């Protein structure tokens, strides 16, 4: 897989699945990806070793190379799966007939669940997507990870573009502010606390709507 192909995939000019190098068919591949996701989540990319992943998956270390030539290739596969999983719900939201503000609230909740590892069917892949940053990755492959992140963040660009906000609102800056605020929630959120994740999503949406909705007085 090349960075150029990853960029094309992120722009929708080439399917992401074909941009990633397809591993050889093997009935242990799904187990390998799940084990790798758990190890990357718990140890981070730099500290994780192929031996750790082999032990977690119950495979021989050398067998992993049957699927992936290097640890960086394996992380890209895990990261890509994380993007696919966390994007799936956003795609459903965008395709729904709900109002723009309802779509936004649902997307906010989806992102919060991803951040806190509670998104149904997406953890631990979603955790890798959040925890592994591009600067943690080898420089020669870093742009591929950035392309995958941008592929997800563009969905928020679409969501915010649909919001009926007042004239003069900088929607690009609003998107960055929203994502920054959402990414900060895990620092202060406590499970079982005063506010549930749906309540937080509802309140954050209400605050933004009150300040920016062109229909508000």
Rosetta blueprint (number, residue, H / E / L):
1 X L
2 X L
3 X H
4 X H
5 X H
6 X H
7 X H
8 X H
9 X H
10 X H
11 X L
12 X L
13 X L
14 X L
15 X L
16 X H
17 X H
18 X H
19 X H
20 X L
21 X L
22 X L
23 X L
24 X L
25 X L
26 X L
27 X L
28 X L
29 X H
30 X H
31 X H
32 X H
33 X H
34 X H
35 X H
36 X H
37 X H
38 X H
39 X H
40 X H
41 X H
42 X H
43 X H
44 X H
45 X H
46 X H
47 X H
48 X L
49 X L
50 X H
51 X H
52 X H
53 X H
54 X H
55 X H
56 X H
57 X H
58 X L
59 X L
60 X L
61 X H
62 X H
63 X H
64 X H
65 X L
66 X L
67 X L
68 X L
69 X L
70 X L
71 X H
72 X H
73 X H
74 X H
75 X H
76 X H
77 X H
78 X H
79 X H
80 X H
81 X H
82 X H
83 X H
84 X H
85 X H
86 X H
87 X H
88 X H
89 X H
90 X H
91 X H
92 X H
93 X H
94 X H
95 X H
96 X L
97 X L
98 X L
99 X L
100 X H
101 X H
102 X H
103 X H
104 X H
105 X H
106 X H
107 X H
108 X H
109 X H
110 X H
111 X H
112 X H
113 X H
114 X H
115 X H
116 X L
117 X L
118 X L
119 X L
120 X L
121 X L
122 X L
123 X L
124 X L
125 X H
126 X H
127 X H
128 X H
129 X H
130 X H
131 X H
132 X L
133 X L
134 X H
135 X H
136 X H
137 X L
138 X L
139 X H
140 X H
141 X H
142 X H
143 X H
144 X H
145 X H
146 X H
147 X H
148 X H
149 X H
150 X H
151 X H
152 X H
153 X H
154 X H
155 X H
156 X H
157 X H
158 X H
159 X H
160 X H
161 X H
162 X L
163 X L
164 X L
165 X E
166 X L
167 X L
168 X L
169 X L
170 X L
171 X H
172 X H
173 X H
174 X H
175 X H
176 X H
177 X H
178 X H
179 X H
180 X H
181 X H
182 X H
183 X H
184 X H
185 X H
186 X H
187 X H
188 X H
189 X L
190 X L
191 X L
192 X L
193 X L
194 X L
195 X L
196 X L
197 X H
198 X H
199 X H
200 X H
201 X H
202 X H
203 X H
204 X H
205 X H
206 X H
207 X H
208 X H
209 X H
210 X H
211 X H
212 X H
213 X E
214 X L
215 X L
216 X L
217 X L
